[in-house]
Amino acid sequence: DVQSYFSRRVAKIIESKGKKVIGWDEILEGGLAEGAAVMSWRGVKGGIAAAKLGHEVVMTPSTHVYVDLMQGDAIIEPPVYSTVTLKKSYQFEPVPEGVDAKFIKGGQANLWTEQIYNMRHLQYMLWPRTFAVSESLWSPAKQKNWPGFVSRVEGHFERFDQAGTKYAPSMYEPIFKASRDNGGKLVVEFTSEVEGVDFHYSFDNSFPDQYYPKYGAPVTVPKDASNLRVASYRNGKKVGRDILFPIAQLEKRVVKK
């Protein structure tokens, strides 16, 4: 097809200049040019296919290492079309099972800047997910430890605070899930990436502190509530941001059966 023809023709031009061809995994479509390397971004399948054909690969799946995507709940994150949480980035494994590691040249995180408006925003998107990608690349999978990683990230947060570097506290904040019980009442669930985080919430339009009700099980939303507000605490210290979630927006998340 046209794409395959174009890719092969460009590859010949590049190689004639003594350079090596590398392209996003779309170049697999229609057949790879001899010696071409592949950037596997649409998941890892393209990288696996290329490696099994004897081509070099850089693993950069959007599912794990696209750090321009949201890293927490959409109600508080800069709006983008999808989410890659810190824990998801930490689960990145550049050498999939069944692939000869000699063909995997490494991995890469991507931060596309179409929707990055200033340097503070860029820092926010980079940190701490870049730590997760880095550790995934230099540490054998069997040696990775999520609680230990979280502890190290918190140490970096202290350094960032002193340096005035912006970072995302999203790992401390809840991901919200809405549903309805058998009686039709709205119910909200909170989940967290990090153990030991307490979520305190209110429906009375005041921001909660550590003395407000603590989340422990799915919560039924009061009939007359207009807003859900949440604060996160860890080891008695407030972490994360004050979250305001309009109930009208929460209702839109209910999956209709």
For each residue, the residues with C-beta under 8 A, 3 or more apart:
1: 4 5 29 30
2: 5 6
3: 6 7 26 29 30
4: 1 7 8 29 30 31
5: 1 2 8 9 30
6: 2 3 9 10
7: 3 4 10 11 23 27 30 33 36
8: 4 5 11 12 31 33
9: 5 6 12 13
10: 6 7 13 14 21
11: 7 8 14 15 21 33 35 36
12: 8 9 15 16 33
13: 9 10 16 17
14: 10 11 17 19 20 21
15: 11 12 18 19 20 21 35
16: 12 13
17: 13 14
18: 15
19: 14 15
20: 14 15 35 37
21: 10 11 14 15 33 35 36 37
22: 36 37 38 39 58
23: 7 26 27 36 37 38 39
24: 27 38 39 41
25: 28 38 39 40 41 42 46 47 50
26: 3 23 29
27: 7 23 24 32 33 36 38
28: 25 31 32 38 46 49 50
29: 1 3 4 26
30: 1 3 4 5 7
31: 4 8 28
32: 27 28 36 38 50 53 55
33: 7 8 11 12 21 27 36
34:
35: 11 15 20 21 55
36: 7 11 21 22 23 27 32 33 55
37: 20 21 22 23 50 55 56 57 58 105
38: 22 23 24 25 27 28 32 46 47 50 55 56 57 58
39: 22 23 24 25 57 58 60 108
40: 25 43 44 45 46 47 48 50 57 58 59 60 61
41: 24 25 46 60 61 62 66 110
42: 25 45 46 61 62
43: 40 46 61 62 63
44: 40 47 48 59 61 96
45: 40 42 48 49
46: 25 28 38 40 41 42 43 49 50
47: 25 38 40 44 50 51 57 58 59 61 96 99 104
48: 40 44 45 51 52 96 98 99
49: 28 45 46 52 53
50: 25 28 32 37 38 40 46 47 53 55 56 57 103
51: 47 48 54 55 56 57 99 100 103 104
52: 48 49 99
53: 32 49 50
54: 51 103
55: 32 35 36 37 38 50 51 103
56: 37 38 50 51 103 104 105
57: 37 38 39 40 47 50 51 103 104 105
58: 22 37 38 39 40 47 104 105 106 107 108
59: 40 44 47 92 94 95 104 106 107 108
60: 39 40 41 65 107 108 109 110
61: 40 41 42 43 44 47 64 65 66 92
62: 41 42 43 65 66 69 82 84 110
63: 43 66 84 88
64: 61 84 88 89 91 92 133
65: 60 61 62 84 89 92 107 108 109 110 133
66: 41 61 62 63 69 82 84 109 110 112
67: 71 84 89 109 110 111 125 126 129 130 133
68: 80 110 111 112 113 114 115 116 125
69: 62 66 80 81 82 83 84
70: 74 77 78 79 80 82 83 84
71: 67 77 83 84 85 86 125 129 168 170
72: 76 77 83 85 168 170 171 173 175
73: 76 77 170 173 174 175 176 243
74: 70 77 79 83
75: 176 243 244 245 249
76: 72 73 170 173 241 243
77: 70 71 72 73 74 80 83 170
78: 70 115 121 124 125
79: 70 74
80: 68 69 70 77 83 115
81: 69
82: 62 66 69 70
83: 69 70 71 72 74 77 80 88
84: 62 63 64 65 66 67 69 70 71 88 89 129
85: 71 72 88 89 170 171 175 193
86: 71 89 90 128 129 132 153 168 170 171 193
87: 90 91 132 146 171 193
88: 63 64 83 84 85 91 92
89: 64 65 67 84 85 86 92 109 129 132 133 136
90: 86 87 132 135 136 144 146 149
91: 64 87 88 136
92: 59 61 64 65 88 89 107 132 133 136 137
93: 96 136 141
94: 59 104 106 107 136 137
95: 59 99 101 104
96: 44 47 48 93 99
97:
98: 48
99: 47 48 51 52 95 96 103 104
100: 51 103
101: 95 104
102:
103: 50 51 54 55 56 57 99 100
104: 47 51 56 57 58 59 94 95 99 101
105: 37 56 57 58
106: 58 59 94 137
107: 58 59 60 65 92 94 133 136 137
108: 39 58 59 60 65
109: 60 65 66 67 89 129 130 133
110: 41 60 62 65 66 67 68
111: 67 68 116 122 125 126
112: 66 68 115 116
113: 68 116 122
114: 68
115: 68 78 80 112
116: 68 111 112 113 121 122 125
117: 121
118: 121 122
119: 122 123
120: 123 124 166
121: 78 116 117 118 124 125
122: 111 113 116 118 119 125 126
123: 119 120 126 127 165 166 167
124: 78 120 121 127 166 167 168
125: 67 68 71 78 111 116 121 122 129 168
126: 67 111 122 123 129 130 167
127: 123 124 130 131 156 160 165 166 167 168
128: 86 131 132 153 156 157 167 168 171
129: 67 71 84 86 89 109 125 126 132 133 168
130: 67 109 126 127 133 134
131: 127 128 134 135 149 152 153 156
132: 86 87 89 90 92 128 129 135 136 149
133: 64 65 67 89 92 107 109 129 130 136 137
134: 130 131 137 138
135: 90 131 132 138 139 144 149
136: 89 90 91 92 93 94 107 132 133 139 144
137: 92 94 106 107 133 134
138: 134 135
139: 135 136 143 144
140: 143 144
141: 93 144
142:
143: 139 140
144: 90 135 136 139 140 141 149
145: 148 149
146: 87 90 149 150
147: 150 151 195
148: 145 151 152
149: 90 131 132 135 144 145 146 152 153
150: 146 147 153 154 171 194
151: 147 148 154 155
152: 131 148 149 155 156
153: 86 128 131 149 150 156 157 171
154: 150 151 157 158
155: 151 152 158 159
156: 127 128 131 152 153 159 160 167
157: 128 153 154 160 161 167 169
158: 154 155 161 162
159: 155 156 162 163 165
160: 127 156 157 163 164 165 166 167
161: 157 158 164
162: 158 159
163: 159 160
164: 160 161
165: 123 127 159 160
166: 120 123 124 127 160
167: 123 124 126 127 128 156 157 160
168: 71 72 86 124 125 127 128 129 171
169: 157 172 173 239 240 241
170: 71 72 73 76 77 85 86 173 240
171: 72 85 86 87 128 150 153 168 193 194
172: 169 192 194 197 232 234 239 240
173: 72 73 76 169 170 192 230 232 240 241 243
174: 73 190 191 192 199 215 230 232 243
175: 72 73 85 190 191 192
176: 73 75 188 189 190 245 250 253
177: 188 189 191 253
178: 186 187 188 189 250 251 253 254
179: 186 187 189 218 254 255
180: 184 185 186 187 254
181: 184 185 187 220
182:
183:
184: 180 181
185: 180 181 220 221 223
186: 178 179 180 220 221 247 250 251 254
187: 178 179 180 181 218 219 220 221
188: 176 177 178 218 219 221 228 250
189: 176 177 178 179 218 219
190: 174 175 176 199 201 215 230
191: 174 175 177
192: 172 173 174 175 195 197 199
193: 85 86 87 171
194: 150 171 172 197 234
195: 147 192
196: 234 235
197: 172 192 194 232 233 234 239 240
198: 210 214 215 232 233 234
199: 174 190 192 214 215 230 231 232 233
200: 208 209 210 211 212 213 214 215 230 231 232 233
201: 190 208 212 213 215 219 228 229 230 231
202: 205 206 207 208 212 213 228 229
203: 221 222 225 227 228 229
204:
205: 202 226 227 229
206: 202 229
207: 202 229 231 242
208: 200 201 202 212 213 229 230 231
209: 200 212 231 238
210: 198 200 231 233 236 238
211: 200
212: 200 201 202 208 209 231
213: 200 201 202 208
214: 198 199 200
215: 174 190 198 199 200 201 219 230
216:
217:
218: 179 187 188 189
219: 187 188 189 201 215
220: 181 185 186 187
221: 185 186 187 188 203 225 228 247 250
222: 203 225
223: 185
224:
225: 203 221 222 228 247
226: 205 246 247 248
227: 203 205 244 245 246 247
228: 188 201 202 203 221 225 243 244 245 246 247 250
229: 201 202 203 205 206 207 208 242 243 244 245
230: 173 174 190 199 200 201 208 215 242 243 245
231: 199 200 201 207 208 209 210 212 238 240 242 243
232: 172 173 174 197 198 199 200 238 239 240
233: 197 198 199 200 210 236 237 238 239
234: 172 194 196 197 198 237 239
235: 196
236: 210 233
237: 233 234
238: 209 210 231 232 233
239: 169 172 197 232 233 234
240: 169 170 172 173 197 231 232 243
241: 76 169 173
242: 207 229 230 231
243: 73 75 76 173 174 228 229 230 231 240
244: 75 227 228 229
245: 75 176 227 228 229 230 249 250
246: 226 227 228 249 250
247: 186 221 225 226 227 228 250 251
248: 226 251 252
249: 75 245 246 252 253
250: 176 178 186 188 221 228 245 246 247 253
251: 178 186 247 248 254
252: 248 249
253: 176 177 178 249 250
254: 178 179 180 186 251
255: 179
256:
257:
